[in-house]
Amino acid sequence: MSTTENIKEVVQAKYGQAALRVTSGGSSCCGADAACGTNVDPITSNLYDEAQKSGLPQEAVLASLGCGNPTALADLKAGEVVLDLGSGGGIDVLLSAKRVGPTGKAYGLDMTDEMLALARENQKKSGIENVEFLKGEMENIPLPDNSVDVIISNCVINLSADKDKVLKEAFRVLKPNGRFAVSDVVTKGAMLPEIREKVLLWVGCIAGALEENDYRAKLIAAGFAGVDIEPTRIYNIEDARTFLSGQGLDVDALAPQVDGKFMSAFVRATKSAEGAACCAPSCCN
């Protein structure tokens, strides 16, 4: 089995279990500890305000495994078509559907049957109709070329083993002048290999996080212009202690080495009207 297939299986199992926990009355989490324990996850906590959560099923809120709130940061307009990559329990799809209104549409794409079932149940409970959940992988998006105005995603692209393919697919399905507006976890500066290996043990959400300059380069290579990465939350030493706790690791030795090295960020880019990458300094720096 290839590394890509291994990663895909791990991600599917993790998110399937998260959906089942929510369905059975529990909550979801982003960290490697499937039960989450009593710790508040620094990545997934406090992403949505009460106004946004009101009117949505509690299960949609509990199923959030994100690291940001792309619907609050993406400038969604009435009538637009939105696609959420890795839509999970559907919270960002439902919020997007409200923003684009009845003349727009929000698609959610997920590869996990349990999450899709939960999302469709959440849609039914919400009464929001301009939504469609699709089964598939973000490396092979089941939508036509030039069919989407905005792509959002919430801490999911970092989980892919083939990010170049994800970004090329995102570029393909976006309309000219379409917008890429995702929340993701990225690393700030180079990360020692031994640290990254240990990180794999303690927080699934940043297991495959790209270095911020690598993220920019991959977006430009896929054809995007206007690339911008805006930090929204930088994880400090106390966050690291929370992540590392109970994982059988030397917290005191490891936490200082990852202090400030990982961050949630809002990643923006556009597909130019010509469908070609911009190479002016304002686009490429």
Secondary structure, 3 states (H helix, E strand, C coil): CCHHHHHHHHHHHHHHHHHHHHHCCCCCCCCCCCCCCCCCCCCCCCCCCHHHHCCCCHHHHHCCCCCCCHHHHCCCCCCCEEEEECCCCCHHHHHHHHHHCCCCEEEEEECCHHHHHHHHHHHHHHCCCCEEEEECECCECCCCCCCEEEEEEECCHHHCCCHHHHHHHHHHHEEEEEEEEEEEEEECCCCCHHHHHHHHHHCHHHCCCEEHHHHHHHHHHHCCEEEEEEEEEECCHHHHHHHHCCCCCCHHHHHHHHCCCEEEEEEEEECCCCCCCCCCHHHHC
